[in-house]
Amino acid sequence: MDNARNHLGVGRVGRVRQGDTRYRAPSEIRDGSLSGDGLARSCFHPAARARGSAFGAALASSWRDRLHYGRVIFREQAAALRSFYLAPLRSHRDELPFCSGANLRDLIGAGRLRSDSGARAVGQVCRRSGLIDMLPIEHDDPVNAKILAISEDKIEGFVREPFEEIANRSGVDVDVVMARIAAMLRAGTIRRVRQTLLATNLAEGALVAWKVSEEKIDPGFDWMFQRDPFSGHVVLRSTDTASAGSDYKLWTTVKVPRGFSLEAHCELLAKKVGADRFRVMPAKGIFTLGVGHVRRKTIEPGTKADQPSKMIPVQVVNLSEREWSVLLALKREFSPEEIKPSPWLARANEAGVQLEEFFRVAEELNARKIIGRFSTFLEHVKPSAGGVRVTRFNALFHWAVAHGREIEAGGEVGRHHILTHCYWREAGPEFKNVNIMAVAHGTDKQLLLDHKAAIDRHLHASGIPVSYTNVFWGGRSEIKPSEISPHIYRDWLARQ
């Protein structure tokens, strides 16, 4: 920030020419996000919104639009400004995306903005200095990193006050935790906040590899991502050399609610996208599941748990109508406005039950191994608004081990801390009968290969022979939660 200020100058308030200022329309009052052209919803001179940056034109001319006391509103891709994003101004129930100095002073004077330090939240206003604070939104900001190291995948099961739990375990004040998570979610650094489920226990699911001709692969990718709510991860994968299964380039996760056929669903998808062949690989056991990208950044190859991972068996369970009502409300993604204390109260109302009944059902589902974790999912495929990437490479590791040793091998592979997923899946002869699969992410391809080499050495040292191994690298990728509701599936199927 100091670098930015030195570059821009530290003069006090620049006068805003009211005749050239565009004020917000009423429909924009509750819009808490930044548009692609920076601060198009701000009270700014039009020249300052050129070239996708609220300050881009100002750098090229003498005109500078400032807020009072020298704080500049901008969304600029320059390195010095990359770590900052102006969070929305929060005033009781009002969300004011941005406002000029005059408007801000009017609101403070009218008492509509709470200025005491204990009440300040996202986009705080400091009454004495008249500044709008900017919250860092990159994952590598020190405070954000402390929060994310817990919130990504360390809140296991169902927790009544998840944000308090993140605060307690990260050592960051709960108000700061909520403000930072909300700001990162608005900025797109966090792509979603939600209670995850062990959906393999709720719906028949599988990893599916699709053989699709080159001219059909991109339209097929789009169809899977945009038009099939039961396809979750949609990824284009490739290998470094031609090898078993390397002509299967489109990979998806698919879940179909109980009472419907996974095979029939894949046959329908194959017709829709023109796939030549597909291979369905359901999980027979889960050894690792948790995408903590921030805490994995500094892991050395070979780092592992003291004991092998325990396999979680996959078994589909039955739910009552009330349990489904609670579950569907529980798993819905949180909006930035829902990042607040007692987040489950509104979800209980949505499910049509009292809060204590909601807690009871959720905790029973948790005891039945249906609940996964409360998680903030980083955008790890695309760069953030500031151009920062969480990861660059996504590696799907394959191993073929002897029949009867899958659980032992999966436990030894899954204990390695670099892995975000590890499963027992039967891939069949197209992939040389690999049966242990794992996923790792990173910013350095060679480092990921070093991690794999360390796992290979560990398997050898453990006396587990591997007849074949391979790596499939992820390219274009889109991720969304798979739907699991039988009612939603029935309606979708009727439209096909």
Buried (B, 14 or more C-beta within 10 A) or exposed (E): EEEBEEEBEEEEEBEBEEEEBEEBEEEBEEBBEBBEBBBBBBBBBEBBBBEBBBBBBBBEEEEBBBBBEBBBBBBBBBEBBBBBBBBBBBBEEEBBBBBBBEBBBEBBEEEEBBBEEEEBBBBBBBBEEBBBBBBBBBBBBEBBBBBBBBBBBBBBBBBBBBBBBBBEBBEBEBBBBBBBBBBBBBBBBBBBBBBBBBBBBBBBBBBBBBBBEEEBBEEBBEBBBEBBBBBBBBBBBEBEEEBBBBBBBBBBBBBBBBEBEBEEBBEBBBEBBBBEEBBBBBBBBBBBBBBBBBBBBEBEBBBBEEEBBEBBEBEEEEBEEEBBBBBBBBBBBBEBBBBBEEBBEBBBEBBEBEBEBBBEBBBBBBEEBBBBBBBBBBBBBEEBBBEBEBBBBBBBBBBBBEEEBBBBBBBBBBBBBBBBBBBBBBBBEBBBBBBBBBBBBBEEBEBBBBBBEBBBEBBEEEEBEBEBBBBBBBEBBBBBBBBBBBEBBEEBBEEE
